[in-house]
Amino acid sequence: MRRRQFVAVALAGAVALTGCGETANTRARDTKGSGATVLNVGMPNGPQTENHNPFLTTSAASSLGYRWQIYEPLMMWNPVKPAEPFKPWLATKAEWSPDYTSVKVTIRDNATWSDGKPVTAEDVAFTYNLVKENEGLNQFATPYKSVSSSGNEVTLTFDSPQFVNQQKIIAQVPIVPKHIWSAIKDPATDINKNPIGSGAYTLKSFTPQTSTLSVRTGGYWQELPKVKELRYTSYTDNNAQTTALANGESEWSFVFIPNVKTVFIGKDPAHHKIWAPAVLGIHGLYVNTTKKPFDNPALRRAMNMVINREDIFQQAEAGYFHPLVRSVTGLPSPAGDAFISPEFKGQEHRVDVDGAKKTLTDAGFKYSGNTLLDPTGKPVTLTLTDPAGWSDYQTSLEIVKDNLSKIGITATVDKANQDAWFRNVEEGKFDATFRWTNGGATPYDIYQTVMDGRLLKPIGKASPAGNFGRFNNPQATAALVAYANATDDAARTAALATLQKVFVEQMPMIPVGADNVGAAYSTKNWTGWPDDANAYGAAQPTQPNAADVVLHLRPAGS
């Protein structure tokens, strides 16, 4: 999961409040005397160009998240509890073959498109064939082999086992109507001017600042939401989005708020909430394993032992945005708890400067005063790099720099140009950098991003899919292949145990924090949001679960 869709802008002091008076909901109550009817959603993504194509990650519909209110997937998957069964949605069930090279889905018989026509298995098969035949729509590069329908069933087959990609296939593909999309000449570029979907909402209006959706008047396959209108506003940056949240203009967003207790929660403690549960995707310090002496796993383990994750969490991530990764396996809690190997259950990271120094000296490193010397006698130095505008990562690097000095490593921090940083990291031209991993329903995506030898490229050749640190361990690569191709839980458990052992002992990437699919939201007008007590799905408004969240909402006091 890639969350760097916006620049983390530091907010200094209190947010200036504007527009604290009338809102859409106060007007609704004044004129109708009833509860809230409008939900104001915001994202800090800047002015949008009209594009409602649900397949394109760059479209306004995807950027702001409203594609999932108009279009629906076959199933709902809960990334907060990834091991839970999928929730039936447009499909009532999905049956995978034992080797996960095919899946048969049964399409419900009571769903209709917003133009009144029925949703059929033929529509579903058409959608997957559309994705199969158009590389620009196949976001996850899924190796579809065939797609066919019979009655109310659709069968998808694949060129390789898809156990690790189940959620991407049946819970993250928006289903579209054949009678509309079969007439579209180029589905990879069409802006889908008048979207027709199976979801509970239709597009009412669009401007570069605000997209407004209206609830359907009927024909939806389940009870209609209580929210009558969704207004998606795209604010210019994090600061503007946070101001809107603080003054009640915006009621739901996914945005990094550095001083969250002061500038958001403190403005209305009774109603302003943050929920940022960890998911199976992490952030941490990638180390270039081709550069001496960092090719020595003992040095990487020692670095891991002195990094103060609590300081990074509190100072760089505002105590919420990237939940602490405590397990030595790199797996976040609670999403990863069920996957931790018995060998590492209960083993957590802790700062141990003396232990780190012993690890180094046992491996042939020496000290000259307070300076660490590698086994050849050279001082150990490195450059830590991340884009200048990513304030949370820059703060993290400063903390790491100070932590490493405690074991005699001299580090400098490079505030890189963002485009140059992306290029240099993908080409392996760096010493160490904070970056994220991919995420999914199992730990496979995390370990594959960090350790997959199949992604290994020479320095100077881009490896955009992962293995940025050029980690070369055949045992890890074999275990990744074994996990993805396993046909039973025992084989997957064995492969995962190997991956965790290699990760802990070799430390190709130093895990620090987890990704989250959370939100900042207000309970003043709407209740029923997911939280720790009822973690029924992701709270992030751009995730497929957003449609389920809206269905759970009720006017406050109702």
HUTARA-V811322 format. One record per run of one state. SS is the DSSP state (h for helix, s for strand, l for the rest). FROM is the first residue (numbers start at 1). LEN is the number of residues. If there is no record, write none. Layout:
BEGIN
ss->SS from->FROM len->LEN
ss->SS from->FROM len->LEN
END
This chain:
BEGIN
ss->l from->1 len->23
ss->h from->24 len->9
ss->l from->33 len->5
ss->s from->38 len->6
ss->l from->44 len->16
ss->h from->60 len->5
ss->l from->65 len->2
ss->h from->67 len->4
ss->l from->71 len->4
ss->s from->75 len->2
ss->l from->77 len->2
ss->h from->79 len->3
ss->l from->82 len->5
ss->s from->87 len->2
ss->l from->89 len->2
ss->s from->91 len->6
ss->l from->97 len->5
ss->s from->102 len->6
ss->l from->108 len->4
ss->s from->112 len->1
ss->l from->113 len->5
ss->s from->118 len->1
ss->l from->119 len->2
ss->h from->121 len->13
ss->l from->134 len->1
ss->h from->135 len->3
ss->l from->138 len->6
ss->s from->144 len->7
ss->l from->151 len->2
ss->s from->153 len->6
ss->l from->159 len->4
ss->h from->163 len->8
ss->l from->171 len->7
ss->h from->178 len->4
ss->l from->182 len->19
ss->s from->201 len->6
ss->l from->207 len->3
ss->s from->210 len->6
ss->l from->216 len->13
ss->s from->229 len->6
ss->l from->235 len->3
ss->h from->238 len->10
ss->l from->248 len->4
ss->s from->252 len->2
ss->l from->254 len->6
ss->h from->260 len->4
ss->l from->264 len->1
ss->h from->265 len->3
ss->l from->268 len->4
ss->s from->272 len->4
ss->l from->276 len->2
ss->s from->278 len->10
ss->l from->288 len->9
ss->h from->297 len->10
ss->l from->307 len->2
ss->h from->309 len->8
ss->l from->317 len->7
ss->s from->324 len->1
ss->l from->325 len->2
ss->s from->327 len->1
ss->l from->328 len->9
ss->h from->337 len->3
ss->l from->340 len->2
ss->h from->342 len->3
ss->l from->345 len->3
ss->s from->348 len->1
ss->l from->349 len->4
ss->h from->353 len->10
ss->l from->363 len->3
ss->s from->366 len->3
ss->l from->369 len->2
ss->s from->371 len->3
ss->l from->374 len->5
ss->s from->379 len->1
ss->l from->380 len->1
ss->s from->381 len->7
ss->l from->388 len->3
ss->h from->391 len->15
ss->l from->406 len->4
ss->s from->410 len->7
ss->l from->417 len->1
ss->h from->418 len->9
ss->l from->427 len->5
ss->s from->432 len->5
ss->l from->437 len->7
ss->h from->444 len->8
ss->l from->452 len->1
ss->h from->453 len->3
ss->l from->456 len->18
ss->h from->474 len->12
ss->l from->486 len->3
ss->h from->489 len->18
ss->l from->507 len->2
ss->s from->509 len->8
ss->l from->517 len->2
ss->s from->519 len->4
ss->l from->523 len->3
ss->s from->526 len->2
ss->l from->528 len->3
ss->s from->531 len->1
ss->l from->532 len->2
ss->s from->534 len->1
ss->l from->535 len->11
ss->h from->546 len->7
ss->l from->553 len->1
ss->s from->554 len->2
ss->l from->556 len->3
END
